[in-house]
Amino acid sequence: MASLPHARALLALGDRIDVIDAFSPSAARRAAFSDKHGLPVAGRVEAIFNDPRIDAVLILTPPNTHLELVQMAAAAGKHVLLEKPLDVSIERSERLVEAAEAAGIALGIVLQNRFRPAAQKLKSLLSEGLLGRLVHVSARTSYWRDQSYYDEPGRGTLARDGGGVLLTQAIHNLDLMTWLVGIPETVAGFAITTPVHSMEGEDLATASLRFADGALGSITATTCAFPGKADVIELIGTKGSALLDGTQLTAWLHDGTVIAFDGGDTGSGSGTDPMGFSSQAHQALMTDFADAVANGRAPAVTGRDILAVHYLIAAILASGGTPVRPSKGRGV
């Protein structure tokens, strides 16, 4: 499913990135992909890792396959742009990041919301100190997925996806939150599977946060919120407040200044159509990754960055209402 915005972004970046081959274990899916996008396909995955023309691989497979594919790429010396999440467990995710680091390859993660213009604008407001010292941070993911979404084999399971709404949907907003304000020092959370869905993973999670500087915060994540709303991040500081609502940003400063930034209606994927968004942010993320590979620097969204988000998610799931610290190793 995730191949659609990536294919659109690659086609738009055709003057910068050459697509040599694409692969799926399903011959029917390979043919459909090639017919739809006009991109070449390979009959065996090994053909991609063994091709000296290929500098980097884009991995869009189910989470429980990520570690082995990144290990193959690392052994072949090919850089990796990897769809979120890293993998299905902390242990496998750590091994994945370590394999890339040991091989000296670039490992970028597809968390494209950082590249939305409104998110970039909010980052600059914080860097300029316009909101002052933050006292409260709120991150809300209020999506809708009907039961047919979870009826797809493996979806929402621990074995294939590693969990539910936190690792699959809310990871985008949690990455954005931590990119803006950092990782909380302490987390107390709850996660449940509601009667709205029949699934193994959680479809509703909440958490209270405390940051090292004393700021408090909250996280809400669900796929039960019909008909679905765009992700929201709200920041309250000593000099003003800001609301990032999807691609729209508004900031209200104590001196009377109002900053309104329209990032365009590019869709959110929060409702019935999970792919109901444009590929603009994907294009920006891919451009950054290509620049990183060309210039020998780290991508803007690294494996280590997202390991920290994995630790945060693991802490929420393990908490059961007891305050815990997101940390390396076990996540709690």
C-alpha positions as CSV (number, residue, x, y, z in Angstrom):
1,M,0.0,0.0,0.0
2,A,2.8,2.4,0.8
3,S,4.3,2.0,-2.6
4,L,1.9,4.6,-4.2
5,P,3.3,7.9,-2.8
6,H,6.9,6.6,-3.1
7,A,6.4,5.7,-6.8
8,R,4.8,9.1,-7.4
9,A,7.7,10.8,-5.7
10,L,10.3,8.8,-7.6
11,L,8.7,9.7,-10.9
12,A,8.6,13.4,-9.9
13,L,12.4,13.2,-9.1
14,G,13.3,11.4,-12.3
15,D,15.9,14.0,-13.1
16,R,17.7,13.2,-9.8
17,I,17.0,9.5,-9.1
18,D,17.1,6.6,-11.5
19,V,14.9,3.6,-10.6
20,I,16.8,0.5,-11.7
21,D,14.4,-2.2,-10.4
22,A,11.5,-2.8,-8.1
23,F,10.6,-6.2,-6.5
24,S,7.7,-7.9,-4.8
25,P,7.5,-11.6,-4.0
26,S,4.2,-11.6,-5.9
27,A,4.5,-11.7,-9.7
28,A,1.0,-10.3,-10.0
29,R,1.9,-7.3,-7.8
30,R,5.2,-6.7,-9.7
31,A,3.3,-6.6,-13.0
32,A,0.6,-4.3,-11.6
33,F,3.2,-2.0,-10.2
34,S,5.1,-1.8,-13.4
35,D,1.9,-1.3,-15.5
36,K,0.7,1.5,-13.2
37,H,3.9,3.5,-12.8
38,G,6.0,2.4,-15.8
39,L,8.9,1.4,-13.6
40,P,11.1,-1.7,-14.2
41,V,10.8,-4.7,-12.0
42,A,13.2,-7.6,-11.0
43,G,12.2,-11.3,-10.7
44,R,14.4,-11.9,-7.7
45,V,15.3,-9.6,-4.8
46,E,18.9,-10.8,-5.0
47,A,19.1,-9.0,-8.4
48,I,18.7,-5.7,-6.7
49,F,21.3,-6.3,-4.0
50,N,23.8,-7.7,-6.5
51,D,23.4,-4.9,-9.1
52,P,26.5,-2.6,-9.0
53,R,24.5,0.2,-10.6
54,I,22.3,0.5,-7.6
55,D,23.5,2.9,-4.8
56,A,20.5,2.7,-2.5
57,V,17.4,0.6,-1.8
58,L,14.0,1.8,-0.7
59,I,12.4,-0.8,1.6
60,L,8.5,-0.7,1.7
61,T,7.9,-4.2,3.0
62,P,6.0,-5.4,6.2
63,P,7.9,-4.4,9.4
64,N,8.8,-8.0,10.4
65,T,11.0,-8.3,7.2
66,H,13.0,-5.1,7.7
67,L,16.0,-6.4,9.7
68,E,16.9,-9.1,7.2
69,L,16.6,-6.8,4.2
70,V,18.7,-4.1,5.8
71,Q,21.3,-6.7,6.7
72,M,21.3,-7.7,3.0
73,A,21.7,-4.1,2.0
74,A,24.5,-3.6,4.5
75,A,26.4,-6.6,3.3
76,A,26.1,-5.3,-0.3
77,G,27.2,-1.8,0.7
78,K,23.9,-0.2,-0.4
79,H,22.3,2.8,1.4
80,V,18.8,2.3,2.8
81,L,15.7,4.4,2.9
82,L,13.3,2.4,5.1
83,E,9.6,2.8,5.7
84,K,8.6,3.1,9.3
85,P,8.7,1.5,11.8
86,L,12.2,0.1,12.1
87,D,11.0,-3.4,12.9
88,V,8.5,-5.2,15.2
89,S,10.6,-5.2,18.4
90,I,13.2,-3.2,20.2
91,E,15.7,-5.9,19.9
92,R,15.3,-6.3,16.1
93,S,15.2,-2.5,15.7
94,E,18.5,-2.1,17.5
95,R,20.1,-4.8,15.5
96,L,18.9,-3.1,12.3
97,V,20.4,0.2,13.2
98,E,23.6,-1.4,14.4
99,A,24.0,-3.3,11.1
100,A,23.7,-0.1,9.1
101,E,26.2,1.7,11.3
102,A,28.7,-1.2,11.2
103,A,28.5,-1.2,7.4
104,G,28.9,2.5,7.1
105,I,25.8,2.9,5.0
106,A,23.2,5.7,5.3
107,L,20.0,4.7,6.9
108,G,17.1,7.1,6.4
109,I,13.6,6.5,7.8
110,V,10.4,7.4,6.0
111,L,8.7,9.8,8.5
112,Q,7.9,12.5,5.9
113,N,5.8,14.8,8.1
114,R,8.9,16.5,9.3
115,F,9.2,17.9,5.7
116,R,5.8,19.5,5.6
117,P,6.2,23.3,5.3
118,A,4.1,24.0,8.4
119,A,6.1,21.6,10.5
120,Q,9.3,23.3,9.3
121,K,7.8,26.7,10.2
122,L,7.0,25.5,13.7
123,K,10.5,24.2,14.1
124,S,11.9,27.6,13.2
125,L,9.5,29.4,15.7
126,L,10.9,27.2,18.4
127,S,14.5,27.8,17.3
128,E,13.9,31.5,17.4
129,G,12.5,31.2,21.0
130,L,9.2,32.9,20.0
131,L,7.1,30.7,22.2
132,G,9.4,31.0,25.2
133,R,10.0,28.1,27.5
134,L,7.5,25.3,26.8
135,V,5.2,24.3,29.7
136,H,2.9,21.8,27.9
137,V,3.1,19.6,24.8
138,S,0.1,17.7,23.3
139,A,0.2,15.2,20.4
140,R,-3.0,13.8,19.1
141,T,-3.6,11.2,16.4
142,S,-7.3,10.7,15.8
143,Y,-7.6,8.4,12.8
144,W,-10.3,6.2,11.5
145,R,-9.8,2.7,10.2
146,D,-12.7,0.4,9.5
147,Q,-12.7,-3.3,10.3
148,S,-11.9,-4.3,6.8
149,Y,-8.5,-2.6,7.2
150,Y,-7.6,-4.9,10.0
151,D,-9.1,-8.0,8.3
152,E,-6.1,-7.9,5.9
153,P,-3.8,-10.8,6.9
154,G,-1.2,-9.8,9.4
155,R,-2.4,-6.2,9.8
156,G,-2.4,-5.0,13.4
157,T,-0.7,-8.1,14.7
158,L,2.4,-8.4,16.9
159,A,4.1,-10.8,14.6
160,R,3.9,-8.8,11.3
161,D,3.4,-5.2,12.4
162,G,4.7,-5.2,15.9
163,G,1.5,-3.7,17.4
164,G,-1.3,-1.3,16.6
165,V,-1.9,2.4,16.3
166,L,1.2,3.6,18.1
167,L,3.8,1.8,15.9
168,T,1.8,2.0,12.6
169,Q,0.0,5.3,12.6
170,A,0.9,7.5,15.6
171,I,4.7,7.0,15.0
172,H,4.5,9.9,12.5
173,N,3.2,12.4,15.1
174,L,5.4,11.0,17.8
175,D,8.4,11.5,15.6
176,L,7.3,15.0,14.8
177,M,6.7,15.8,18.5
178,T,10.1,14.5,19.6
179,W,11.8,16.3,16.7
180,L,10.3,19.5,17.9
181,V,10.7,19.2,21.7
182,G,12.7,16.1,22.5
183,I,12.0,12.8,24.3
184,P,10.1,13.0,27.6
185,E,11.9,12.0,30.7
186,T,9.0,10.1,32.2
187,V,5.9,8.4,30.7
188,A,2.7,7.0,32.2
189,G,0.4,5.4,29.7
190,F,-2.5,3.0,28.9
191,A,-3.2,1.1,25.8
192,I,-6.3,-1.0,24.9
193,T,-8.1,-2.7,22.1
194,T,-11.6,-1.2,22.0
195,P,-14.8,-2.9,20.9
196,V,-14.6,-0.8,17.7
197,H,-12.1,-3.3,16.2
198,S,-11.3,-7.0,16.3
199,M,-7.5,-7.0,16.2
200,E,-4.5,-8.1,18.2
201,G,-2.7,-4.7,18.7
202,E,-4.0,-1.6,20.4
203,D,-6.4,0.8,18.7
204,L,-6.4,3.3,21.5
205,A,-3.5,4.6,23.7
206,T,-3.0,7.6,26.0
207,A,0.0,8.8,27.9
208,S,1.0,11.6,30.3
209,L,4.5,13.0,29.9
210,R,7.0,14.9,31.9
211,F,10.0,16.4,30.3
212,A,13.4,17.0,31.9
213,D,12.9,20.8,32.0
214,G,9.6,20.3,33.9
215,A,7.2,20.7,31.0
216,L,4.2,18.4,31.0
217,G,2.5,16.7,28.1
218,S,0.0,14.2,26.7
219,I,-0.3,11.8,23.9
220,T,-3.6,10.4,22.4
221,A,-3.6,7.9,19.6
222,T,-6.5,6.0,18.1
223,T,-7.9,4.5,14.9
224,C,-11.4,4.6,16.3
225,A,-12.1,8.3,15.7
226,F,-14.6,8.3,12.8
227,P,-14.4,9.9,10.2
228,G,-10.7,10.7,11.1
229,K,-8.8,13.9,11.6
230,A,-5.4,15.2,10.8
231,D,-2.6,14.9,13.3
232,V,-2.4,17.7,15.9
233,I,0.5,19.0,17.9
234,E,-0.2,21.8,20.4
235,L,2.5,23.7,22.3
236,I,2.1,26.1,25.2
237,G,5.0,28.3,26.2
238,T,5.8,31.2,28.4
239,K,5.5,33.7,25.5
240,G,2.8,32.1,23.4
241,S,1.0,29.0,22.0
242,A,1.1,27.2,18.7
243,L,-1.3,24.7,17.1
244,L,-0.1,22.5,14.2
245,D,-3.2,21.0,12.7
246,G,-2.2,18.8,9.8
247,T,-0.6,21.1,7.3
248,Q,-1.9,24.3,9.0
249,L,0.0,26.2,11.7
250,T,-1.2,29.1,13.9
251,A,0.8,30.7,16.7
252,W,-0.5,33.3,19.1
253,L,2.1,35.3,20.9
254,H,1.7,37.3,24.2
255,D,2.6,40.5,22.4
256,G,-0.5,40.2,20.2
257,T,1.2,38.8,17.2
258,V,-0.6,36.1,15.3
259,I,1.3,33.9,12.9
260,A,-0.8,31.9,10.4
261,F,0.9,29.6,8.0
262,D,-1.0,27.7,5.3
263,G,0.9,24.5,4.2
264,G,-1.7,23.7,1.6
265,D,-4.4,21.0,1.7
266,T,-2.3,17.9,0.8
267,G,-4.5,15.4,2.6
268,S,-3.8,13.4,5.8
269,G,-4.6,9.7,5.3
270,S,-6.4,9.9,8.6
271,G,-9.7,8.5,7.3
272,T,-11.1,5.7,5.2
273,D,-8.4,6.0,2.6
274,P,-5.0,5.6,4.3
275,M,-3.2,6.8,1.2
276,G,-5.3,10.0,0.9
277,F,-2.4,12.4,0.8
278,S,0.0,13.9,-1.7
279,S,3.6,12.8,-2.3
280,Q,5.0,16.3,-1.8
281,A,6.6,15.5,1.6
282,H,7.9,12.2,0.3
283,Q,9.6,14.1,-2.5
284,A,11.3,16.4,0.0
285,L,12.4,13.4,2.2
286,M,13.8,11.6,-0.8
287,T,15.6,14.7,-2.0
288,D,17.2,15.0,1.4
289,F,18.2,11.3,1.4
290,A,19.7,11.7,-2.1
291,D,21.7,14.7,-0.9
292,A,22.8,12.8,2.2
293,V,24.1,9.9,0.1
294,A,25.8,12.2,-2.4
295,N,27.5,14.3,0.3
296,G,28.4,11.6,2.8
297,R,26.2,13.0,5.6
298,A,23.5,11.5,7.7
299,P,19.9,11.8,6.4
300,A,17.6,14.2,8.2
301,V,15.6,11.3,9.8
302,T,18.1,8.7,11.0
303,G,17.7,5.2,12.5
304,R,18.9,6.5,15.8
305,D,16.3,9.2,15.8
306,I,13.5,6.6,15.4
307,L,15.0,4.2,17.9
308,A,14.2,6.9,20.5
309,V,10.6,7.0,19.3
310,H,10.5,3.1,19.5
311,Y,11.7,3.4,23.1
312,L,8.9,5.9,23.8
313,I,6.2,3.6,22.3
314,A,7.6,0.7,24.3
315,A,7.4,2.7,27.5
316,I,3.8,3.6,26.9
317,L,2.8,0.0,26.2
318,A,4.7,-1.3,29.2
319,S,3.6,1.4,31.6
320,G,0.1,0.3,32.6
321,G,-0.3,3.7,34.3
322,T,3.0,3.4,36.2
323,P,5.5,6.2,35.4
324,V,8.5,4.7,33.5
325,R,11.5,6.2,31.7
326,P,11.9,5.6,28.0
327,S,15.4,4.2,27.7
328,K,17.8,2.2,25.5
329,G,17.6,-1.6,25.8
330,R,14.1,-2.7,27.0
331,G,12.3,0.5,26.3
332,V,11.4,1.0,29.9
